[in-house]
Amino acid sequence: ADGLKESAILKSYVENGDVVGICVSGGLDSKTVALRLRLAGVKVKCFTADIAQPDEDDINDVVKKMAPCGVETVIVDLKDDIAEGAFEAVACMASYDGGYWQSTGVGRYVTARGLLKAMKKRGCTVLSHGATGRGNDQVRFERYVNVIDPSFKVYAPWRDPVLLEEFPGRSQMLTFLEKHGIGHTIVSQAKKRYSTDANVLGLSNEAEDLESMETPMTIVNPVMGVWPKDAPDKQEEVTLRFESGRCVALNGKKMTPIQVLQLANTIAGRNGLGISQALENRILGTKSRGVYEAPGMELLGKGLACVYQAVLDRRSTALFHHLGRHVADQIYDGRYFDPSTRTAVNAIWELAAPAHGTVKLGLYKGHAHFLSLTECPHSIYFEEDSSMEASSGLNPVSSQGYLEVSSVEA
């Protein structure tokens, strides 16, 4: 059609009567792929996940951006799902290389699960994703689709030799869209020299100028907060109430997980919390540089860590760290639904059961200073027992017998 080269993959979809559900963002790639598939005669439906993206003023704009391509776009509300994913990641302390709070890793399993369900409901038989053939997301999307429904097909346009040849870069995509009367505004590259991926957990900035190790992380213009140097000169106190490892109230006000996360992002963001950089180890074995923003996750993580320290004994803590590291790696690798991940997560919720406490932190220019821990009934910290002063706690003389027994194996 239209003088375009024939793609064997797309031809097979047309012959089979397949309906392709495309995961779209309303960006240049999304428009190009949707239009290209439609012109090849493929039946197409577009889907986008509402995961409370902080860089998206109005999620409904995606529908308007995709409309000129002659496609219908469905918005799937996954805000509660992503908030639950965030709470689970905090409970597991599941940050990856360099303190990256896995905004993309969690976002992908929530998106794949939610959009696949919506696609099946609307008669789709193929999921199309815009991940490149070099990164993590292709592995995540395809593994998740395969785990959830092995009969559902996956199309990766940026691994289709025909599309790769037609669209080696952005300029070819723009020309293609313009030829069909579709406009697209590119954010000036002079202004924004990196690409971002975002949801309510956080934002990852990577590519272009950030690929050079001689480029400082400070070229990034934070979206979810400010650099510590630009934060207020006055400490802001914040109170977090945890019950069984879940933050149920902020500053004394009970809230749903999504409300907690959004307010935590605002409070921590304005105080410069949660900006980090890492050379992370990708699934395929290469390294990737990222500059991350996750103010709310960092705040919730710092607060919950204070409660865990009070309620977990030494052996439980060691087991917790081992399990949490496993969960972090599994989320990153696109293995969230694996049996070992589910088992580790369930075990962590078991360890988190006594984690009740009210934590007060002082936020100041990127730091979260511990101020107090109260209402923590399962704390195993007893001032009398650990005091360096004379107290009614543990009798120091009792240690004599313990040491004599210990010396037997010395």
ABEGO torsion letter per residue (X at the ends): XGGBBBBAAAAAAAAAGBBBBBBBAGBAAAAAAAAAAAAAGBBBBBBBBBAGBAABABAAAAAAAAAAAGBBBBBBBAAAAAAAAAAAAAAAGBBBBGGBAGAAAAAAAAAAAAAAAAAAAAGBABBBBABBAABAAAAAAAAAAAAABAABBBBBAAABAAAAAABABAAAAAAAAAAAGBBBBBBBAAABABBBBBBAAEBBBBEEAAABAABBAAABBBAABBBAAABBABBBBBBBBBBGGBBABBGGBBBBAAAAAAAAAAAAAAAGBGBBBBBBBBAAGBBBBBBBBBAAAAAAAAAAAAAAAAABBAAAAAAAAAAAAAAAAAAAAGAAABAAAAAAAAAAAAAAAABBEBBBBBBBGGBBBBABBBGBAABABBAAAABABBBABBBAAAAAAAAAAAAAAX
